[in-house]
Amino acid sequence: MFELLVAAKLLLLAPETVVGTDRARIEARLGAPTGVGTDLMGGRHGIGTTDRVVTLDWPDVRVRLYESPATKTVALIGVTVTKD
């Protein structure tokens, strides 16, 4: 059971280790993105706050981040390889 938990933790944290956990670290690792998209959504931390989902695109990779200005936090949502 312990091995399964360790493997699951490694799988979940691997993208953060490979690309970083915020936009500056990701761009330092992968270079400037060829495309940037931003989706705004109602913030989870009170009325009148707005959070963002930022999509960063490179020719072979797409990275999505959840940014909350209210709490000054960034979370890596996912890393997708877009090349076969």
URHU-V327162 format. One record per residue. N is the residue number from 1. RES is the residue in one small letter. BURIAL is 1 if it has 24 or more other ideal C-beta (glycine too) atoms within 12 Angstrom, else 0. Layout:
n,res,burial
N,RES,BURIAL
N,RES,BURIAL
This chain:
n,res,burial
1,m,0
2,f,0
3,e,0
4,l,0
5,l,0
6,v,0
7,a,0
8,a,0
9,k,0
10,l,0
11,l,0
12,l,0
13,l,0
14,a,0
15,p,1
16,e,1
17,t,0
18,v,0
19,v,1
20,g,0
21,t,1
22,d,0
23,r,1
24,a,0
25,r,0
26,i,1
27,e,0
28,a,0
29,r,0
30,l,0
31,g,0
32,a,0
33,p,1
34,t,0
35,g,0
36,v,0
37,g,0
38,t,0
39,d,0
40,l,0
41,m,0
42,g,0
43,g,0
44,r,0
45,h,0
46,g,0
47,i,0
48,g,0
49,t,0
50,t,0
51,d,1
52,r,1
53,v,0
54,v,1
55,t,1
56,l,1
57,d,1
58,w,1
59,p,0
60,d,0
61,v,1
62,r,1
63,v,1
64,r,1
65,l,1
66,y,1
67,e,1
68,s,0
69,p,0
70,a,0
71,t,0
72,k,0
73,t,0
74,v,1
75,a,0
76,l,1
77,i,0
78,g,0
79,v,1
80,t,0
81,v,0
82,t,0
83,k,0
84,d,0
